[in-house]
Structure formats: C-alpha cells, structure tokens
Amino acid sequence: VTNQNGCFSSDDAFITINPYPVVSLGADTVFCNKSNGIISPGIGYTSYLWNDSSTIQSLLVNSTGHYWVEVSNGFNCVSRDSIFVKFSSLKLSIGNDTTVCGSHIVDAGPGYASYLWSTSDTTAAINVQFSGTYVLTVSNNDGCVEDDTINVVVNPLPVPNLIGPDSICKGDTLILDAGSFASYLWSTSDTTQSVELTLAGTYYVDVIDINGCMGSDTFKLAQKDCAPPDGIFEHDFSSLINIWPNPVKQNVFLKWKQSSSASTISLLDMQGRVLETHYWLQNDVMMLNLESYSNGVYIIQVSSQTERLNIPIIKN
C-alpha cells in the first residue's frame, strides 16, 4: 500500500477455505404400519443438532411431519438437510378359514389403491368355487403393501333328480325317489326319501347332504283318463298278490293270493318302457331278477284277460 507521502509498505496473508460438510437425510419417506422410525444423516460429523434440540446421530420419530438436522465437521462448518416423514397404516382382513356349500364370495372391501389375488384377479372380491388357499395383496396410495390368506373348503351342492312319467292315470300312484341324502323335506311335508303321488300338481323336494349342503328339484305331474279296454279291470294289487321283498336288491317274488288264470308279467321303467316280459303260470311263484338294473323305482305290470295290476317296486 502507498500513503500520501509516497511511502509504501506490504504484507501478505494465508487464507484456508474449509469445505462444508455434505449431509443427506435421504428422500422423503413413508413408514408403513409402524409406530416409530429412525432417521439419520450417518456418521462422520463432529456434532448434530435436530429440530427438537436433540444432539444425537439418529433421531427416533413417531409422527408425520418435517424434520431437519444440522451437522458440523472438524472445521466447525455447518450444513443442514431436511426430510418429510409420513406414517401410513394399512390393515387387511379377508376373513377366517371357512367351509362352504357350492361357492363363496371373499371380499376385501373398498379403500385400497390396488388388489392382486393369487388367482390373478385384481378386483376387491372374488367368487371362490374350488377348495384351496387364496392370498390377496393390497396397496395404498403411500405405496404400503399388506397381504392376507384364507383357506376355503367348498363342498358341492347335492343334486336330487326327480325322474318319472309326466302323467299318470287317475287312480294310479307314482313313487318319486329323491336319491340318498341325509334329510329330506317335500312340498307334501313328507321327510322320507320317496313319496307316493296320486294327484296332479307341481312337487319339489329340498335335500341336505352329510356336509349340511342343500339342493332341490321340482317335478310336475299331470293326470289323465286311462280307461282299460273292454272286459279288462284294474285292481288294487295288495288284495290280490303277495310281493316280497320291496324294496329289493336282487330277486323279487310274486304269488297270487287266490287262484287266477295264467298271466303275463312285465317290468317297466318310470317312462313306461317295457324292460322284460314273462309268462306267469297259474298259482306259480314268479321271480324277477333286478340285480342288473340301476337303483330306482320300477313298475311290475301283471296282465290277464280280465285284470291288469300295476305294482310299484323300489330297487336299491
């Protein structure tokens, strides 16, 4: 430097520029289904100062909000960084393991950003028709993910099958058999496996199987006038013929209770189709072998020149 008199002097100085510490709390973050979380800038600083006046390296946080930290290095240089922390709760329940009849709707309900089932469905609910283990993974708008599992046993619905002719002659009886189940309730209020019908109408049966599952079927029956040909009379078979056993597994036997002329005997199904026919000599015991036929209801028809008898029989 030079003063006004022209005199000058000089001096020098050594200046050191120390670096600021580089500090990072990371990107804004979400803690999913947690009551607290830890944020930290890491190690390598000589001091820490948090927005709550804490001076520790890592801060335990338990609420949504903005947090900052100031750190210093060995040169006493200070830097600051901040972070936004969010606590997000995501709960999911698709129900307890269950056993059902036929099918079952498993529903997670609304309120999730996405759904992904183990069946690859992406809807809130699925219709389960087969036994198995089903897993659902959901997410919310914060990117949190949760899953739940349910085991479902699906029992098939019982299927009663009411089969028979759609009409009968007035005075005749039709036996409807629902099949083998645990319990029955007919529209006639009967609770047996089979019912005897003598009137036209629509009939139904509800059945329950051993798994407690219910099924039903409906049968419509009409009546018609079936006058026999001249000279032929129809009778109640019980007063004329002994038949045993009924129900039958293999052989069924028939014998006239009183003397009668020779007759023909036919086995018919419930559609009226003749399955076999035999000649029945007077006063002989007649045997029919039903072993090869399916279980169900059949008609044994006995015909002579003056009489015709229709005898329902159950094969089981």
Buried (B, 14 or more C-beta within 10 A) or exposed (E): EEEEEEEEEEEEEEEEEEEEBEBEBEEEEBBBEEEEBEBBBEEEBEEBBBBEEEEEBBBEBEEEEEBBBBBBBEEEBBBBBEBEBBBBEBEBEBEEEEBBBEEBEBBBEEEBEEBBBBBEBEEBBBEBEEEEEBEBBBBBEBEBBBEBEBEBBBBEBBEBEBBBBEBBBEEBEBBBBBBEBEEBBBBBEBEEBBBEBEEEEEBBBBBBBEBEBBBBBEBEBEBEEEEEEEEEEBBEBEEBBEBEEEBBEEEBBBEBEEEBEEBEBBBBBBEEEEBEEEEBEEEEEBEBEBEEBEEBBBBBBBBBEEBBBBBBBBBE
